[in-house]
Amino acid sequence: YTTRRGRRKSGPRLVVYARPNGRGWTRIGLTVSRKVGKAPVRNRWKRLLREAFRRNKARFPTGFDLVIIVKASKAPTGRDDVLEELAPLARRAAEACGKK
């Protein structure tokens, strides 16, 4: 399991790293730096990302570990806006790994 197998895709508010995990399901990891804001803002980002993933697992590639990094640029707006950016980035990152 080498570290060189992951791929990164970036959007206006998020960066997604994808790496095959050899399992039949997808796992996510979240990183929200203090540059994004104080604790309530960081926690809101994490809640929105977890909920977007939980409610829309079919829109994400299967068999990957996804690490989602929030950029310091903008505040979260809503779950649907977050999902519209997150799902395509995750798919593109997974496709760059050579597996869908």
Backbone torsions as a table, in degrees:
resi	resn	phi	psi	omega
1	TYR	NA	89.2	-175.0
2	THR	-88.8	157.0	-180.0
3	THR	-80.3	-9.3	-176.6
4	ARG	-85.2	-0.6	-175.4
5	ARG	-87.8	-9.9	-177.6
6	GLY	-81.0	156.8	177.6
7	ARG	-130.7	151.8	-177.3
8	ARG	-119.3	138.8	171.9
9	LYS	-132.6	143.7	-173.1
10	SER	-125.7	143.5	175.6
11	GLY	-125.8	-171.0	-178.4
12	PRO	-64.2	-34.7	-176.9
13	ARG	-118.1	-15.9	-172.6
14	LEU	-132.3	153.3	169.0
15	VAL	-123.5	132.8	-179.2
16	VAL	-122.5	125.2	171.8
17	TYR	-102.6	132.7	178.1
18	ALA	-124.0	143.0	179.6
19	ARG	-150.5	131.4	178.0
20	PRO	-59.4	139.4	-177.8
21	ASN	-112.5	-3.1	177.5
22	GLY	72.9	13.4	178.6
23	ARG	-116.4	173.0	-179.7
24	GLY	-92.8	13.1	-179.2
25	TRP	-141.7	167.2	-178.8
26	THR	-106.5	138.8	176.1
27	ARG	-116.6	152.3	177.5
28	ILE	-124.1	150.5	171.5
29	GLY	-129.4	141.5	-175.2
30	LEU	-119.4	139.8	175.4
31	THR	-132.6	119.6	177.4
32	VAL	-129.8	107.7	-175.2
33	SER	-75.8	163.8	177.9
34	ARG	-68.5	-15.5	175.4
35	LYS	-66.1	-23.2	-179.8
36	VAL	-69.7	-35.6	-179.7
37	GLY	159.4	-173.4	178.9
38	LYS	-75.6	174.7	-172.5
39	ALA	-51.6	-44.3	-179.4
40	PRO	-61.4	-36.8	178.5
41	VAL	-69.7	-44.3	178.9
42	ARG	-62.7	-42.4	179.3
43	ASN	-65.5	-37.9	177.5
44	ARG	-62.7	-43.1	176.3
45	TRP	-56.4	-48.1	-177.4
46	LYS	-63.4	-41.5	177.9
47	ARG	-62.5	-44.8	179.2
48	LEU	-62.1	-43.0	-179.3
49	LEU	-66.6	-44.7	178.4
50	ARG	-61.7	-43.6	-178.4
51	GLU	-67.5	-41.2	177.6
52	ALA	-61.3	-41.0	178.4
53	PHE	-68.7	-46.2	-176.4
54	ARG	-61.8	-42.6	-175.9
55	ARG	-80.9	-13.5	-173.3
56	ASN	-133.0	39.1	-176.7
57	LYS	-57.8	-29.2	-179.3
58	ALA	-67.2	-21.7	-179.9
59	ARG	-84.5	-5.3	-178.5
60	PHE	-105.3	151.4	177.8
61	PRO	-65.4	148.8	-179.2
62	THR	-96.7	141.9	175.7
63	GLY	86.4	29.5	-178.5
64	PHE	-129.7	154.2	165.4
65	ASP	-99.6	124.3	179.2
66	LEU	-112.7	127.7	173.0
67	VAL	-110.4	122.2	-176.0
68	ILE	-109.9	124.3	-180.0
69	ILE	-115.2	128.6	178.9
70	VAL	-90.0	129.1	176.7
71	LYS	-78.2	157.5	-176.7
72	ALA	-80.7	8.6	-169.2
73	SER	-76.9	-45.4	-171.0
74	LYS	-136.5	156.7	176.7
75	ALA	-79.7	155.9	178.0
76	PRO	-67.7	145.4	179.7
77	THR	-105.6	-57.3	-179.7
78	GLY	-166.0	165.8	-177.1
79	ARG	-59.8	-41.6	-177.8
80	ASP	-66.8	-38.6	177.8
81	ASP	-66.0	-40.2	178.4
82	VAL	-64.0	-43.6	-179.8
83	LEU	-63.3	-40.3	-178.6
84	GLU	-64.0	-24.3	175.1
85	GLU	-91.4	-38.9	-172.7
86	LEU	-70.5	-49.7	-174.9
87	ALA	-60.0	-48.4	178.1
88	PRO	-63.3	-37.5	177.7
89	LEU	-62.8	-42.5	179.9
90	ALA	-63.5	-42.9	179.0
91	ARG	-63.9	-44.0	-180.0
92	ARG	-64.1	-40.3	179.1
93	ALA	-65.5	-40.6	179.3
94	ALA	-66.1	-41.2	178.7
95	GLU	-63.5	-34.7	177.9
96	ALA	-65.5	-23.9	176.8
97	CYS	-78.5	-10.6	178.8
98	GLY	91.3	13.9	-179.8
99	LYS	-142.1	143.2	-179.5
100	LYS	-106.1	NA	NA
